[in-house]
Amino acid sequence: MTHPSSPSAAPSPDAAPRPDGAPRAVRREHDSLGDRDVPAEAYWGISTLRAVENFPVSGRTIGSLRSLVWGLGAVKYAAARANEGLRLLDEEKSAAIQWAARDVMEGLLDDEFVVDAIQGGAGTSTNMNANEVVANRALEVLGRRRGDYAAVHPIDDVNRSQSTNDVYPTAVKLALHRELTVLCAEHARLIASFSAKAEAFSDVLKVGRTQLQDAVPMSLGQEFGAFAETLREDGNRLTELLPHLLESNLGATAIGTGITAPAGYREAAIRELGAVTGLPLVSSADLVEATSDTGVFLLVSGVLKRAAVKLSKICNDLRLLSSGPQAGFGEILLPAVQAGSSIMPGKVNPVIPEMVNQVAFRVVGADATVTMAVEAGQLQLNAFEPVMADSLLESLSWLTVACRQLRTHCVDGIQANTVLLEQRMLNSVSVVTGLAPLLGYGPAAELAKEALASNRGVAELVVERGLLSVTEAAGALSARSLAGLG
């Protein structure tokens, strides 16, 4: 079988006239509601046309969600192979469907997935968009005209042994697994960047703070090491999500009873889907439960929220530590990536951490959306998986970009303001905590108040009062020792 010409770009769903004013060619299609004209060159059909008219919501089409389209193509490919193996599709028709599904997986037909990501019907419009695109591409592969559904039918052939209710959640899980894998890799690179800075700043002493007040000595390396460890914990939680997305209810069909799916299809479809995706997929233990329960999406959303919130907290710290340059903390210097003001010359703002903060706000909002959508499910099906998928895929995509930009445009270029930090440590009263075990809390507190009031050093006062010798004071008040650095 030779490969025909590349698919055309998607036309406007309303079959508007061509730029030269001539009317576009159309084909007549029929469904249970009646007849409609569809642009002749479109790979999608009447079901997609109705969905485009019904759901002009977000402006984000399914075709813009690359991983979801890939997942849909994978499911259609696996189903065709399983159906062929069970002699429900002849070899020629199955081969054409597989060819078309491969084109979908590879992104050759993304422009034909024109349905809005937000839609009613539990994803039926998305599944039908996929069925029609695959059917018409398969017809083209067979040398037939688009719309000739007697030869390859979107439902009877492409959707054979399937339902939206097992196709759509399976494709969504595949998409989430794919995007989560990318996020985990980018997140790990950010951890490595913070770890490298922790090593570079290991000997740079500073005053630690609690409740924005001076606390005790530490190193800047310890501070950045804590950032890295915080992210590492979240990285572990993100990685732990991956196996949960490998469980599929494919073969469940409408509500989990497997109606219209023949014996052996469930196992064959999962096996073929694992082969085409390269993933160790498993079938859900209880297909009725798996079809009605969307808890896995809530789990993913919750972990993404946790990771986003903690990343945002780190960015808050970076903004605070870099505040200034003269009237703020000024302990670290962030890379200058753009001018910061249209009115104040020379001003540079921490725009990369600010961007990450806003990504986190969006992820938190998406989690609220997913939470309500999961809760709103009724009986044997949750109708609100489209908004879950859209919210989760956006969160994954935005967090991936946020981690990459934070690493490459901020963390990798952070410098320590060592001159300022050394000066502050020389005059810091924070070392007085080291005297508490030797002199008691009360006397140490009195020394701290006197040192602040007189602008004198704690070591000078403790020796002057005869409380410790010079050597003893130096040992007790060593910033490196107090910071646990030896």
Number of C-alpha atoms within 10 A of each C-alpha: 9 6 9 11 8 10 16 13 14 17 20 14 21 12 18 14 12 12 8 6 8 9 11 15 14 14 16 13 16 13 10 5 7 8 11 16 16 26 22 18 20 25 31 31 30 24 23 28 22 14 22 20 12 13 16 15 13 10 13 15 20 23 22 16 19 17 23 27 27 25 28 27 28 27 30 30 28 24 31 30 24 26 24 17 17 15 10 16 20 13 15 12 21 24 20 24 32 23 19 26 33 20 20 28 25 15 16 16 25 22 18 25 25 24 30 24 26 26 23 16 15 20 23 21 26 30 24 24 28 29 29 29 28 32 32 29 31 30 25 21 21 20 10 15 16 22 28 15 18 10 15 25 20 25 17 14 23 29 23 19 25 27 23 20 27 23 27 26 25 24 25 26 23 27 24 26 21 19 21 26 18 15 24 21 16 21 25 18 16 24 22 17 20 24 20 18 24 22 14 15 20 18 15 18 22 28 22 18 13 8 6 7 10 13 17 20 26 23 23 26 23 24 18 23 21 16 21 22 14 16 23 18 11 21 20 12 17 20 14 12 19 18 13 16 21 19 20 26 27 35 31 29 23 20 20 22 14 22 14 14 19 13 11 13 21 22 15 20 26 23 19 20 27 18 14 15 17 9 14 13 20 19 19 17 11 12 21 19 17 24 25 19 18 21 14 16 24 21 16 23 26 19 18 25 22 18 24 27 19 17 24 21 17 21 21 17 15 22 22 16 16 22 19 17 13 7 7 11 15 19 23 22 20 26 17 17 13 12 13 15 11 8 7 9 9 10 14 17 20 22 19 23 26 17 16 26 22 15 22 26 16 19 27 20 15 24 26 17 18 28 18 14 20 23 15 12 16 11 11 16 20 20 20 22 26 25 21 24 25 19 22 27 23 18 26 23 16 19 25 21 17 25 22 18 18 21 22 14 17 21 20 17 14 18 16 19 14 16 9 14 20 15 11 15 16 12 15 24 26 22 25 24 20 20 21 14 10 13 14 11 13 10 14 20 16 11 20 21 13 16 21 14 9 8 12 15 19 25 23 13 17 22 16 12 10 9 14 18 14 15 10 13 19 14 14 21 21 16 25 17 15 19 18 11 14 8
